[in-house]
Amino acid sequence: MTATDSARTDEAPGPGEGSARRRELLDAAYRWVLAHGLADMSLRPLAEAIGSSPRVLLYLFGSKDGLVRALLGRSRADQLRVLEDLPDDAGLGAVARGVWRWLAAEEHRPLLRLWLEAYSRSVAGEPGPWEGFAVDTVTDWDLLLAAHQPSARVGTPAGAAERALLLAVLRGALLDLLATGDVGRTGSAVEAHLRAVSAGPGGAEGAGGGDRDGE
């Protein structure tokens, strides 16, 4: 199973699973939630905004929770596409810099605010479609980072710790960026971490990977 395959599918799909109309409405609903968020989302205003009806949405997605799960799956897939153009041997340094450039781009703020809303609800233990979202996203990114580590290092405690630290740095910087909008400060923090890891023991195979493409 790939990282994107791990999107939760606890809710039984509606009869229209895979239909062109379902994909069309999911795309439209996704654009709506990027602009308005998921907080207190109601089917009727959403349906009116995207040219549908609550009855059709329930038919295609099974329930409101089913629709939210589909939207969260779509947001996760969009985030994971950031690494599609990087070869497996790019190294964690190149991966981290590529991920940060994507995270810091102004056009991705709506998607990342949506991620933060869902992540926070999941961490808080809210029932429903949020369940498991936070741990699933951590697993997604850990698998993707592992794909860019030397094979001899991936399964070691040091390799796992390296990935966990890099993910913590990227997400911590992202939270500060969403709060302050300060791209320079947060970007400098990420780069300082990568330089420090690259200069340390095993740096040539670590998160810095000897890579300087972001300098």
N, C-alpha and C positions, 0 to 999 in steps of 0.2 A: 504493500500500500504506500502510495506517495504521500508527501505532506499535504497536498491539496485534496487528496482522497479522504483525509481524516476529518474533513468538515462534518459536523454532526448531522445525522439523519435519523434522530430518534422519532421524529414525527412521521407517521405514514403519509406518503405523498398523495396529493389529490388526484382525481381521475385524469386531469390534464397534464400530468407530469411529462415534461419533455416537449410539450406542444409549442408551436410558434407563438401562440397567443400568450402562453405562460411566460416564455422568455421575454416577449415584448413588454408585458406588464411588470415583470421583475426588473427590467432595465429602467422603466419609467419610475417605479417605486424606489429604486436605488438612487436615482437622481434626486427624487423628492427628499429622501431621508438625509442625503448628503447636505442638502440645503437647510433642512428643518430639524434633523436629529430624530432619535427614536423615543425620546421621553414623551410619555402620554400620547403616543401615536394612536389615532383612532381610525378605524377602517373607513368610515363614511367620508370624512374630509379627504383622506388619502385617495380613495376611489374617485371622488369627484375631480380631484386635481389631475389624475392620470387618465381620465376618460373611461372609467370602468364603474363597477358597483360593488358594494360589500358582498353581495351574493356570488358574483363571479370570482372575486378574490378567494372567498371561502371554498368555492368549488375547485379552484386550481391549486390552492396551497393547503387545503385541509382544515386550517384554523388560523387565527391571528398569529399564534406562536409558530406555526409552520411557515408563515410568510416572513416573520422576523428571523427565523433560522436560515431561510434562504437568503435573506439580505445580509446576514452576518457571514454566511459562507461566501457570498460574492465579495464582500469587503476583504476577507482573508485572502481570497484568490488574487485580488488586485494588489495587495501588499506583497505577496510572494512572487509576483511577476518581475519585481525589481532585479532579481538575480538571473533572469532567463538568458541574458546576453553574456554572462560571465562563464568562461570555461571552468571545468571542475578543478583544474590546477592553478586557478587564479591566486590562491593563497588568501588567508583571512585578512591580511592588510588591505588588499585590493577590494575584497568583498565588503569589509567594514566601511571603506571610503565610498564605495559605490552606494551602499545602503544609506549612508549618512547624506550623501548628495540628494538622494531621492526623498528622504525624510525631511530635509531642510527646504525643499522646493515649495514655494508658496502655494502652487496649485494643488498640492496634496493635503493641505491643512484640513479641508472638510472631511476627507476620508480618515485622517488620523484623529480628528475629534470624535468621529463616529466610533473608531476603534477604542478610544479612551472611555467613552460612555459605556460601551459593551463590556470592556475589560473590568471597569470599576464595579458594574453591577454583578459580574460574575464573581469577582473577589469578595464582594459583600455577601455572597450566598443567596442572591435573589432567585427564587424559583422560576421555572419556565425556560424560555429559549436561551437565557444567559448561562445556564448550567453547563460547566465544562469549557466555556469559551476561553477563559484565561489560560487554563492549563493546556488546552489544545494549541493556542497560539505560541506558547513557550515551546511546545514539542515541535511545531512546524519549523520555527526558526532554529532550534537546536539541530534538527535534521539537515536543514539547508547549510548551516555553518559547518557541520561535520563533513559534508560533501566536499568542502574546500580545505580540509586538513589533510596532512600526510596520512596515508592509510595506517602506518605503524603507530600513529599517535591517537587516532580517533577513539579507540576503545580503552584508552588508559585513563586513570583518574586525573592526571595532569591535563590531558586533552579535554576531558569533560569540564574541568574547572576553567580552562582557558575559554571555552565557548560560553560558559555561564557568566564569566566576568565580562566578556565582550558584549554579550546581550544586555547585561545590567547597565553597562556604560552607555550603550546606544539608547536604551529605553529611558534611563535617567536624564540624558541630554534631551531626548525628545519631550519629556514632561516639562523640563525647564523651557524649552523652545515654545511649546504650546502656551505656557503661562506668560512668558515675557516677550516672545517674538524676536529675541536677540540671537540672530543666526551666528554672528561673529563670536560671541562668548561661548555658546554651546559647541560650535564647530571647533574652536580652539581647544576645548576640553577633550573632545573626541580625539583630535590629532595628538594632543599631549599623551593620552593613554597609549595610542598606537606607537608613538615614538619610544615611550618608556618600555613597552613590551618588546619591541624590536631590538632595543639596545641591551635587554637583559639576557640572562642565560637561555640558550635555545632560541634566541630571537629570530634567527634565520628561518625557523619553522613555526614560529609563534604567530600571534595575532598581527604583528607588524609584517611578517613574512618577507622582510627585506624590501618591501614595496615602498616606492616613494611617488606613486603616480598622482597622489592628491596634494603634493607640495607645490 
